[in-house]
Structures are given as structure tokens and as C-alpha cells.
Amino acid sequence: MSAPPAAWADTAPRGAVLLTSRIATFCLVELQRMRHDRSELVTRAIQPILWLVIFGKTFSRIKAIPTGQVPYLDYLAPGVIAQSALFIAIFYGIQIIWERDAGVLTKLLVTPTPRVALVAGKAFAAGIRAVTQAVVVLVVAALLGVGLTWNPLRLLAVVVVVVLGAAFFSCLSVTIAGVVLKRDRLMGIGQAVTMPLFFASNALYPVSIMPGWLRVISHANPLTYEVSALRALLLGLPTNLWLDFGVLTGSVVVGICAASALLGRLSR
């Protein structure tokens, strides 16, 4: 006998609130680890700073990449933000494998908490970590004279974009972990995936100057839409923000579902 419509109407919001609460709990647990290892924030900030200070400054001088009326350093800054988020998130699966080896993951999976909540909590924690990197890049870019917007609403949208981008790539990492099951394998695959994702996007150069086959890959790469959204929000460059946010949101949903489906393999 099916439940009356009133019961469904009452149960659905409660379930959504409970799921959101569990996602937030897992996210906070992940962020607590960051408090105990603050040196990680400093070491991870070195690479994006080098990209801006060395690569950006050098290519601004030689004018090798056509960026229209926008100085190359300005053009590069949003790409470096997206890159730093990618590099943080793509190795998140290693932590899942470590938790499996330590017996923590098995204990979590036998609780009533849905796997979706566990994966989403870790994904959005990766997003918040990426936001801290984005703040560092924005400060360095401002010191270098990059003409960024400081509109609060646009900056809030930048935070959302960075969180969505990092959440997707962390889910991709967990999905790969569920396939390979070993830390050393994940390290190798992560390194093999990261640079192609980065160079097959518009982080360093416009899509218009890419060869045809690379343009096709670029249009299928979520990083491209993340960078486009960041450039539109920070620099005012034209893009379809609805498309960018739609692709990023859809990618996160697909990523969470895929990672959740494969999470059980890690506990076997």
C-alpha cells in the first residue's frame, strides 16, 4: 500500500535536509585536516605564483599568444586559478585509498550515510581548499597589476565556479581510484591526466588558435568552461555564463554519481 501524498510531501524535505547535513558534516571533517597541516597551503601556492610571475611575465613581453586588447598576464590569471584548483583536486583519490588502507573507509561505508553524501562532502571540501588557492592567486595577480574586478557579487560567483570545478575533478580522482585501487597507479594516472586536461583547455591560450582536433577536445573539457566563466567574471570577457555554469554543475552531478557507484570497490 503506497504512502499518501501528504506523507511523501513531508518525507522528501526531511530527506533532503538530512542529506545536506551529512554532506556538510563530511565537508567539515575534511576541512579539519587542513587546519592541522597549514603548510600545505603554502607549498601548493608556490606553483601558481611561479606560473604568474615567470610564465605570465615572460610571455607578456614576447607577445607570442594573441589575446586581443587584454594583456597576457591578465588573460592568464583566471587560467592559473583554474589550474591550481585542478592540481589540488585531481589527487584527492589518494586520500580515499589511504582511508581504505587504514580501515576508515570501511567503517564509513557500513553506516547508514549514503555514499553520495560521503563523496559530495569530500568533493566540496576540495572546492573550499581550491578557494584558498584562488585567493592567493588573486592577491598575487593584483600585486602584479592585473586588472581584475572587485565587485562582491562577481567574486562570489568566482567562488562558486572554483568550488564546482574542484568538486568535479576530485570526483574524477575518486572515480579513478575506484578503478585502479592502488595509490601508485593513481599517482601515475593522475599525472598523465592532469597536464593533458590543462593544455587541452583555454587556460593558457584561446581556443581559436588551437588545431581543429584540439578544439573538439577543449569543448568537451570542463576546465575550459571553468576558465571561460572566470575570465568573464574577473575580466569581463564575453562568454555564455549559463552554458559555463550548466556544464560545471552537470559535470559535478555526473562525477558524484560515478564516484559513488565505484566507491564500494575500494572496500572489498
Secondary structure, 3 states (H helix, E strand, C coil): CCCCHHHHHHHHHHHHHHHHHHHHHHHHHHHHHHHHCCHHHHHHHHHHHHHHHHHHHHHHHHCCCCCCCCCHHHHHHHHHHHHHHHHHHCCHHHHHHHHHHCCHHHHHHCCCCCHHHHHHHHHHHHHHHHHHHHHHHHHHHHHCCCCCCCCHHHHHHHHHHHHHHHHHHHHHHHHHHHHHCCHHHHHHHHHHHHHHHHHCCCCCCCHHHCCHHHHHHHHCCHHHHHHHHHHHHHHCCCCCHHHHHHHHHHHHHHHHHHHHHHHHHHHC
